[in-house]
Each structure stands twice: as structure tokens, then as C-alpha cells.
Amino acid sequence: MARRRGPSKYQRAVQEPPRDVTRLAYGGARKQVRRGTEWLVREIPAHRAEKAYRCPDCAVDIPAGQAHIVAWSAEHLFGDEAALQQRRHYHAHCWRLP
């Protein structure tokens, strides 16, 4: 007895809600509000973490090869370029603290 096939990829595409493409506009970063300020946040996986940084929250080094968060202000007074130059690297658990 033949098995019934599920919906085709075209039928699934019609059924699914449209995807949020705003992350593409910010190079894969997502917007988040933290402590009343809007930030653009990107997660850096361990295999892409090539340099050591100092976390601004706990003042402890983030060694090379450790996954972490990069964040920069979405509301910078001098525009996006200035905000990118002032981006900061946080431990993932430090970023999640309120």
C-alpha cells in the first residue's frame, strides 16, 4: 500500500508565515532592548572567536575560542558607523543578566 506524501515545499511555503528579514539588513544581528536602550546583538560561535576581549560587565577576559555576544547601540548619536566602532564583546551569561 502506497504511503501518502506530505505537502510539497511550495504548499509549505504558502502555509508558513513570512520570515523576518530585518536581521539581513544588520548583517545577521537582531535588535534587543537591554536596560532601556536598544541594541543590535550578534552571537559569535566558538569557532569564529579568534581574539581575546574584555567583557565590559564583569571586567573578565573572554578568551579566543569562547562563544560570546557582540553588541552595539542601535540609537547612536553619530550614526551606524560610529556605533559599529564602539561595539562591545560580552560573555553570553553577562549579557543575559538584567
C-alpha positions as CSV (number, residue, x, y, z in Angstrom):
1,M,0.0,0.0,0.0
2,A,1.4,3.4,-1.0
3,R,2.1,6.0,1.6
4,R,0.6,9.4,1.4
5,R,3.1,12.2,0.8
6,G,3.1,15.4,2.9
7,P,2.7,18.8,1.4
8,S,5.2,19.9,-1.2
9,K,7.7,22.6,-0.4
10,Y,5.6,25.1,-2.4
11,Q,2.5,24.3,-0.3
12,R,4.5,24.6,2.9
13,A,5.8,28.0,1.8
14,V,2.3,29.3,1.4
15,Q,1.3,27.9,4.8
16,E,4.2,29.3,6.8
17,P,4.2,32.9,7.9
18,P,6.7,35.2,6.2
19,R,10.2,35.2,7.7
20,D,11.7,38.2,9.4
21,V,14.3,39.5,7.1
22,T,15.3,42.6,9.2
23,R,18.3,40.6,10.5
24,L,19.7,40.6,7.0
25,A,19.8,44.4,7.0
26,Y,22.0,44.4,10.1
27,G,24.5,41.7,9.0
28,G,22.7,38.9,10.9
29,A,22.3,41.0,14.1
30,R,19.0,41.2,15.9
31,K,17.5,44.1,17.8
32,Q,17.2,43.8,21.6
33,V,16.3,46.2,24.4
34,R,18.6,46.0,27.4
35,R,18.4,48.3,30.4
36,G,16.1,50.7,28.5
37,T,18.5,51.0,25.5
38,E,18.0,49.4,22.1
39,W,21.0,47.3,20.9
40,L,21.9,45.3,17.9
41,V,23.2,41.9,19.0
42,R,25.2,39.2,17.2
43,E,26.2,35.9,18.6
44,I,29.7,34.8,17.9
45,P,30.2,31.0,17.9
46,A,33.3,29.5,19.4
47,H,34.9,28.6,16.1
48,R,34.7,32.2,14.9
49,A,36.0,33.8,18.1
50,E,39.6,34.5,17.1
51,K,40.7,37.2,19.5
52,A,40.5,37.8,23.2
53,Y,38.3,40.6,24.6
54,R,37.4,42.0,28.0
55,C,33.8,41.9,29.0
56,P,32.6,45.4,30.0
57,D,30.1,44.0,32.6
58,C,32.3,41.7,34.7
59,A,35.8,43.0,33.5
60,V,37.0,39.4,33.0
61,D,38.7,38.4,29.7
62,I,36.8,36.4,27.1
63,P,39.5,34.1,25.7
64,A,39.9,33.3,22.0
65,G,37.7,30.3,21.1
66,Q,34.9,31.0,23.5
67,A,31.4,31.8,22.2
68,H,30.2,35.3,23.2
69,I,27.9,38.2,22.3
70,V,28.8,41.3,20.3
71,A,26.5,44.3,20.9
72,W,26.4,47.9,19.7
73,S,23.9,50.7,20.1
74,A,21.0,50.9,17.7
75,E,20.5,54.5,18.6
76,H,23.9,56.0,18.4
77,L,24.0,59.8,18.2
78,F,26.6,59.9,15.4
79,G,25.1,57.1,13.2
80,D,25.7,53.5,12.4
81,E,29.4,53.7,11.6
82,A,30.2,55.3,15.0
83,A,28.1,52.7,16.7
84,L,29.9,49.8,15.0
85,Q,33.3,51.3,16.1
86,Q,32.0,51.3,19.7
87,R,30.7,47.7,19.7
88,R,31.4,45.6,22.8
89,H,32.0,41.9,23.4
90,Y,30.1,40.3,26.3
91,H,30.0,36.9,27.9
92,A,26.7,35.3,26.9
93,H,25.7,35.0,30.5
94,C,26.7,38.6,31.4
95,W,24.5,39.9,28.5
96,R,21.5,37.9,29.7
97,L,21.7,39.4,33.3
98,P,19.1,42.2,33.8
